[in-house]
Amino acid sequence: MTALILFDFDGTLADTATDLAAAANRQRTRRGLDPMPIEILRPFSSAGARGLLRCALDMGTDHPDYEESRLQFLKDYEAAMIVDTRLFDGVPELLTQIKDAGMKWGIVTNKATYLATPIVEALGLADDCAALVCGDTTEHAKPHPLPLLHAAQVAGFGVDRCLYVGDDIRDIQAARAAGMPSIAAAYGYCGPDHPVETWQADRCAYSAQEIWPAIEQLTR
């Protein structure tokens, strides 16, 4: 069947963790602290500045310096956000499989437009992307369903012909709220708090290569 496959971006299509972790570590070095290993920072990458500042500086959103630190983090990240960022292994082939099957694909991310668009373009994804919905495109961000519903509308698909792939529990919550089947990208960042198997996704993919078989099963 003709379908629209919607993807989260960070941790699902693109491995952005190294560049995000570098921006987080710049906040530590500004304070005279040693950099943290990327392995520690990586699981927080899907939560953006909020998650990475919590990990790198033990700084919650209620901290008096949070907003200043968040803005500096975003400034540092924007200055060097396509240094080590790459598509995950298997993603180019996956997108080709979707296209060859007569399906469309799009991106729904909580990343701000000014950050997401340059990376999407740099990775060569812009031409075939049927919809790019960012964290500031609609009134609400994920886990609210509105971004997914908006992407379906932009691409010209009914909700019953869409599914969503993401590496964060909020992705699966958004898909469920939107009435879309979901695939958990268990190879992504996934966060430190909730095991991926507890998200109640319709399928789990432990590599990008496992996504296409899951898509075939869910679009029969």
NORPE-V435550 format. One record per residue. RES is the residue in one letter. SS is DSSP state (~ for helix, > for strand, _ for the rest). PSI is psi in radians with two decimals (999 if undefined). OMEGA is omega in whole degrees, 0 to 359 (NA if undefined). Layout:
res = {RES | RES}
ss = {SS | SS}
psi = {PSI | PSI}
omega = {OMEGA | OMEGA}
This chain:
res = {M | T | A | L | I | L | F | D | F | D | G | T | L | A | D | T | A | T | D | L | A | A | A | A | N | R | Q | R | T | R | R | G | L | D | P | M | P | I | E | I | L | R | P | F | S | S | A | G | A | R | G | L | L | R | C | A | L | D | M | G | T | D | H | P | D | Y | E | E | S | R | L | Q | F | L | K | D | Y | E | A | A | M | I | V | D | T | R | L | F | D | G | V | P | E | L | L | T | Q | I | K | D | A | G | M | K | W | G | I | V | T | N | K | A | T | Y | L | A | T | P | I | V | E | A | L | G | L | A | D | D | C | A | A | L | V | C | G | D | T | T | E | H | A | K | P | H | P | L | P | L | L | H | A | A | Q | V | A | G | F | G | V | D | R | C | L | Y | V | G | D | D | I | R | D | I | Q | A | A | R | A | A | G | M | P | S | I | A | A | A | Y | G | Y | C | G | P | D | H | P | V | E | T | W | Q | A | D | R | C | A | Y | S | A | Q | E | I | W | P | A | I | E | Q | L | T | R}
ss = {_ | _ | _ | > | > | > | > | _ | _ | > | _ | _ | _ | > | > | _ | ~ | ~ | ~ | ~ | ~ | ~ | ~ | ~ | ~ | ~ | ~ | ~ | ~ | ~ | _ | _ | _ | _ | _ | _ | _ | ~ | ~ | ~ | ~ | ~ | ~ | ~ | ~ | ~ | ~ | ~ | ~ | ~ | ~ | ~ | ~ | ~ | ~ | ~ | ~ | _ | _ | _ | _ | _ | _ | _ | _ | ~ | ~ | ~ | ~ | ~ | ~ | ~ | ~ | ~ | ~ | ~ | ~ | ~ | ~ | _ | _ | _ | _ | _ | _ | > | > | _ | _ | _ | ~ | ~ | ~ | ~ | ~ | ~ | ~ | ~ | ~ | ~ | _ | _ | _ | > | > | > | > | > | _ | _ | _ | _ | ~ | ~ | ~ | ~ | ~ | ~ | ~ | ~ | ~ | ~ | _ | _ | _ | _ | _ | _ | > | > | > | > | > | _ | _ | _ | _ | _ | _ | _ | _ | _ | _ | _ | _ | ~ | ~ | ~ | ~ | ~ | ~ | ~ | ~ | ~ | ~ | _ | _ | _ | ~ | ~ | ~ | > | > | > | > | > | _ | _ | ~ | ~ | ~ | ~ | ~ | ~ | ~ | ~ | ~ | ~ | _ | _ | > | > | > | > | > | _ | _ | _ | _ | _ | _ | _ | _ | _ | _ | ~ | ~ | ~ | _ | _ | _ | _ | > | > | > | _ | _ | _ | ~ | ~ | ~ | ~ | ~ | ~ | ~ | ~ | ~ | ~ | _ | _}
psi = {2.70 | 2.25 | 2.84 | 2.07 | 1.99 | 2.42 | 2.49 | 2.92 | -1.25 | 2.15 | -0.02 | -1.05 | -0.77 | 2.41 | 1.65 | 0.02 | -0.65 | -0.75 | -0.64 | -0.74 | -0.63 | -0.71 | -0.67 | -0.73 | -0.47 | -0.55 | -0.57 | -0.81 | -0.53 | -0.42 | 0.19 | 0.34 | 2.65 | 2.59 | 2.62 | 2.60 | 2.52 | -0.52 | -0.53 | -0.69 | -0.51 | -0.82 | -0.31 | -0.02 | -0.61 | -0.34 | 0.06 | -2.57 | -0.70 | -0.86 | -0.71 | -0.61 | -0.55 | -0.74 | -0.83 | -0.61 | 0.05 | 0.76 | 1.96 | 3.02 | -0.27 | -0.01 | 2.42 | -0.42 | 0.10 | -0.87 | -0.73 | -0.74 | -0.67 | -0.79 | -0.67 | -0.72 | -0.85 | -0.65 | -0.78 | -0.70 | -0.79 | -0.58 | -0.32 | 1.06 | -0.01 | 0.72 | -0.99 | 0.03 | 2.30 | 2.78 | 2.51 | 2.61 | 2.31 | -0.29 | -0.79 | -0.74 | -0.67 | -0.80 | -0.59 | -0.73 | -0.73 | -0.81 | -0.77 | -0.44 | 0.04 | 0.26 | 2.93 | 2.81 | 2.70 | 3.11 | 2.31 | 1.92 | 2.68 | -0.04 | 2.47 | 2.64 | -0.75 | -0.35 | -0.73 | -0.79 | -0.83 | -0.61 | -0.77 | -0.75 | -0.76 | -0.54 | 0.06 | 0.44 | -0.23 | -0.68 | -0.67 | -0.07 | 2.02 | -0.40 | 2.34 | 1.87 | 2.15 | 3.09 | -0.38 | 0.23 | -0.73 | 3.04 | -0.53 | 2.66 | 2.93 | 2.45 | 0.12 | 2.51 | -0.25 | -0.76 | -0.67 | -0.72 | -0.66 | -0.72 | -0.75 | -0.74 | -0.78 | -0.71 | -0.17 | 0.60 | 2.51 | 2.71 | -0.56 | -0.10 | 0.36 | 2.66 | 2.82 | 2.44 | 2.21 | 2.85 | 0.32 | 2.57 | -0.52 | -0.52 | -0.77 | -0.65 | -0.72 | -0.74 | -0.78 | -0.76 | -0.51 | -0.14 | 0.49 | 2.47 | 2.74 | 2.64 | 2.18 | 2.15 | 1.48 | -0.14 | -0.11 | -2.63 | -0.71 | -0.27 | 2.79 | -0.10 | -0.58 | 2.03 | 2.43 | -0.53 | -0.26 | -0.01 | -0.29 | 0.61 | 2.73 | -0.55 | 2.71 | 2.34 | 2.13 | 0.07 | 2.83 | -0.49 | -0.38 | -0.11 | -0.72 | -0.82 | -0.63 | -0.69 | -0.78 | -0.72 | -0.69 | -0.22 | 0.22 | 999}
omega = {174 | 185 | 174 | 179 | 181 | 183 | 159 | 184 | 182 | 177 | 180 | 173 | 187 | 175 | 184 | 191 | 184 | 179 | 176 | 179 | 178 | 178 | 177 | 180 | 175 | 177 | 177 | 182 | 175 | 182 | 178 | 180 | 177 | 175 | 176 | 177 | 180 | 180 | 179 | 184 | 188 | 183 | 182 | 189 | 180 | 179 | 175 | 184 | 182 | 182 | 184 | 176 | 176 | 181 | 188 | 186 | 185 | 187 | 177 | 182 | 179 | 179 | 182 | 180 | 188 | 186 | 176 | 179 | 178 | 181 | 178 | 176 | 182 | 177 | 179 | 180 | 180 | 182 | 183 | 186 | 178 | 179 | 181 | 181 | 181 | 168 | 175 | 175 | 178 | 182 | 178 | 179 | 178 | 181 | 175 | 178 | 179 | 181 | 182 | 179 | 180 | 179 | 175 | 175 | 179 | 184 | 172 | 186 | 172 | 177 | 180 | 183 | 185 | 176 | 186 | 187 | 180 | 180 | 177 | 179 | 182 | 180 | 176 | 184 | 192 | 188 | 184 | 182 | 184 | 178 | 174 | 180 | 185 | 184 | 180 | 180 | 182 | 184 | 181 | 174 | 175 | 22 | 174 | 182 | 187 | 179 | 179 | 179 | 179 | 179 | 178 | 180 | 180 | 183 | 177 | 181 | 169 | 181 | 183 | 179 | 182 | 166 | 187 | 181 | 180 | 185 | 180 | 181 | 178 | 177 | 182 | 176 | 179 | 179 | 180 | 180 | 180 | 182 | 180 | 169 | 184 | 174 | 177 | 177 | 188 | 176 | 184 | 187 | 167 | 178 | 186 | 194 | 187 | 177 | 187 | 182 | 180 | 186 | 182 | 171 | 179 | 177 | 172 | 176 | 183 | 170 | 178 | 180 | 180 | 183 | 183 | 176 | 178 | 176 | 180 | 180 | 186 | 181 | 178 | NA}
